[in-house]
Amino acid sequence: MRGPFGKLFEEGFISFKAKFNEIEWNIMKLIAVIFMFTGLFIHSQSISAKEDDVGIRVEMLPWEEVNKILPKYSKFTVLDLETGKRFQVQRRAGSHHADVQPLTSKETKIMKGIYGGKWSWKRRAIIVIHGNQWIAASMHGMPHGAGALKNNFPGHFCIHFYGSTTHRTNFMDLSHKLMILKAAGELDNYIGNANPYELISAFVAGIKQQDTHIVSSVSLKQKKWKKHLQSIENIHLARMAVLPVEDLKEELTLEVPVELDMVIKNAGSKKYKGYIYLARFSQADSWKIDSVRFFNEMEGKKLED
């Protein structure tokens, strides 16, 4: 393959072949078939958990259904996917999503620990445990509004389920959606079927949430993302040039002009005007973002104030 991505494809393919020989690849395919026929990954995932939690299936239920399962004043457990920590909460309000509060000061301390000791609007993939049901969800960690419980938590926080909306919109918040998919084991499936512009939006959302799993999932090449993500405190996709998706069916590479508004640690608000580069190995393969090139160009380029 010729062009700027030729070497990139060659390096990626050689690396891929080196990592998986033919026998290992056949074993992987066999495992995938077994999983497919046992139905472990059809809108749910089976989690390895402690003691009697082994084998519990995580369901990605629509908000309309969850709203009935978890009515106002119901109590349930929140399990943080990344840390494995759990805390107890109570739903107090919310019509388009659940407004909840930690039950006690002890639960508040656990929740704050999940966020590294500092309250944050960052979304996190969680599992809501209610009776014998494990439901994929997403939370943020910023106390706001009113609170009624004596729990050392100044207000309430929000938990979103599939189909939940924010107070100000009639559609799902993308970051919450990605976290719900992550909790349900459906993120890779979503990324694998995303068009280039959906992929870029997911990439920016992953940076915004400082989520290495999301950034890794959309990326063509891998590196240690944590260092790069920690330097970007906030990011917003201000503009993206979009072509009709049907016009891209034969393309293997794509460069998309974007404008990003960012808050850089120790540097304040900055603007980035440049390109995000995407590639795939064939028309049948999924698009991936050359994230390494993006971060190299962004960090090497003088950003506008």
N, C-alpha and C positions, 0 to 999 in steps of 0.2 A: 504494500500500500504506500502511495506517495503522499507528500504533503507534510504539514507540521505534526500530524498525529501518527505518521508511519512508524517512527522510532518508538513512540509510546505504546502502540499496539504490539510491536515486536517484543519489547521488553516485558509487557504484560503477559503475552502468550508464552514466552520462554519461561517466565516465572511460574505461570500456571502449570505448564507441563512438568516443571521440576518438582512442583509441590505434590502433584498427584500422578502416580503412574497408572497404567491401565487397570491393574488389579484393584487398586484403591478406589479408582473411579467407578468400577463396576459394583464394588461393595457399597459405595455411597448411593448409587442408583437403586440397588436392591433395598437398602434401608428406606429410601424415599418412597418406594412403592409400598413397602410394608406399612409405613405411616399413613400413606394415602388411603389404603384399604381398611385400615383400622379406624379411620375417621378422627384421628387425634387433632388435626389442624383445620377442621371445618368450623370456622367462626368461634373456635375455642381452643384453649391449649391446656395440656396436662402439666401440672407443675410438680417439681420435686420439692416437697415440704417436709417439715419435721413431724415425727410421731404419726398421729392418726390423720394428718392432712395429706399424706401421700396419695396421689392419684386424683385429687380434686380437679375438676374441670373448670376453667375460667370461661365465662360466657360474656359475649359482647351484646348485651341486651339494649334495645332502644329505650330512650328516655321515657316514652309513654308507658312502658311496662315497668321500668324501675320506679317511676313515680307512684305506682300502686304498691310495689313490693316494700318500698321505704317511705311510708307516709310521714307526715309531720309528727315530730316527737319520737320517732323510732330511733333505736340505738343500734349501732353496728361497729365493726372493726375496720380500720384502714390499715392495709399492709403496703408499705412502700416497696416497690419492685427492686430498686437498686440496693437498698441497705438491708432489706428484710425486717426492718423494725415495724412494730405494730402499735397502734393506739386506739382508744375507744372514743367515739364521737356520738353526738345526737343531732339529728336533723331538726332545725328550728323553723325554717321557712324556705322560700324559693319556689317559683312556678315553672321556670324554664331550665333550672338546674337546682341542685340541692345546696341550700345555705346551712352550714353545719358548724358546731362548736365542739372542741374537746370536752370530755365529761368532767375532768378534774385538772388540778394544777399539775399533777403527775403526768397526765396525758399530754398537756400542753408542753411540758418539758421534753417529752419524747419527740413530739412533732417539731419543736424548735431545733432539736438535735439533728433531725433528718435534714434540715436546711442549714446545717453547719453553725447553728447558734445565732443566726440572723434571719429575720423575717424577709420574705422575698415573694415577688409576683411570679417567679419562675414556675413553670408547669412541671409536674412530676407524674410518671406513670404509677398508678396504684391499683390495688385490688380491694374492692369492698366485700367484706365477709359478713353475710347475714344468714344465720342458721347454717344450712348446708349448701348455700349458694355463694359462689365466688364470682364477682362481677367486675369486668374491666372498667376502669375509670381514670380520671385525671384530676389532680388538685393543684391549686396554687397555695403559697404559704404566707399570705399577707392578711393580717387582721384588719377588718374594715367594718363600717356600719355598726349596728347594735349587737349587743350580746347580753344574755340573761343568766348564764350560769356563773357560779363562783369557781372560776378555773384559771385565773391569772392570764386570761386571753382577752385582749381588749377589742371585742367585736365577734365577727364570724369569718369563715373562709368558705370558698366555693368548691364543690365537687361536681364535675361534669361527666356525663355518660354519653353513649353514642346517640347523636341527635339533639343533645342539649345545646342551648344557645346562651349568649351573654345577655346582660340587661339592655344593651344598646343595639343589638343586631338581631336579625331573624335567621341567621345561619351559624353553623358551628365555627368556633374559633379554631383555626388550623392547628395551632400548637396543642390545644386540648385534644383535638382529633388524632394527631400523631401519637400522643401519649396513650390514648385509649387503645389505638391499634397496637402499640408496643406492649401494653399490658395484656392484650388478648392474643398475642403471638401472631398478629396479622400485618405488622409493619413491613416486613420484607415483601409480602405479597403486594401490598399497596405500592411500594417503591418500584417493584418489578414491572408493574403495569402503568406507571405514571408516564405522562407525556413530558417533553423537555421542560415546559413551563411549570407544570405541577412539581417536577423534580426540583427546579430552582427555588420555588416557594417553600418546599419542604427543607431544602438546604439552608435557606435563610432562617426558617423557624428553628432548625436544629442549632444554628449558631446562637440565635436569640436566647434559647433555653439552655445553652451551654451543654447540650446533650451529645456526648461522643458517639453513642450508638446510632443516632439518626444521621449525623454527619458521616460516619463510617459507612452506613447503609447506602448512601447516595454517591459515594466517592469511587472513582476509577482506581486510584492508588491509595494505599493506606500509610499513615504515619501516626505519631503520637499527637492527637488533636487537642488534648487538654490544655497545653500551654497556649496554643493559638486562641482557643475559645475563651480562656480566662481573661485575655487582654481586651475582649470586646464585651463591654458591659450591657450594651443594647444595640439593636440593629433593626432597620426598617427598610423594606423594599419599596422605594419611592416611585420607581419607574422601571418598566421592562418592555422592550420591543417584542411584540408577539406576531408571529406569522400563523396562518391557518395550519392546524396540526396535520391535515390531510396532504399538505404540500411537502411534508417532511418524510414521507414514507420511504423514499429511496436514499435519504441522507444517512451518512455514517458519522459525520462530524458536524458540529454546529457551534457558532459563537453568537451569544445573545448579549446585546448592549443592555446594561443595567445602570441604575443610579441607586445608591444605598446611603441612607442616613444612619450614622453610627455614633455611639458614645464609646470612646476608647479610654481605657484605664490610664489615669495620670495625664491625659491629653484633652479630654473633653469631647465636645461634639465635632464630628468630621463628616465630610461627604466623599463618597467614592464614585467616580464615573469611569466605567471600563467595561470589560466583558467577562462573562462566565462561559467557559468552554465545556462542551459536552461531546461524548463519543460513545459508540457502541461497535461491537465486533462484526455484527451483521444486522440486516433489517429485522431479523427475528429476535435479536437480543434486546435486553433492556438498556435504556440510556443510563449513562453514569456521568458524573461531573468531575472534571479535572480540578479537584479541590486543592491539590498541592500547588498547581499553577496559580489558582486564584489567590491563595494566601501569600505566595511569594510575590505576586504582582502588587497586591494590596499593601503588603508591608514594605515593599521597595519603592512604592509610588508615593509622591507627596500628596497627601489628602487635603482637600479644601476645607476651610473652616465654615 
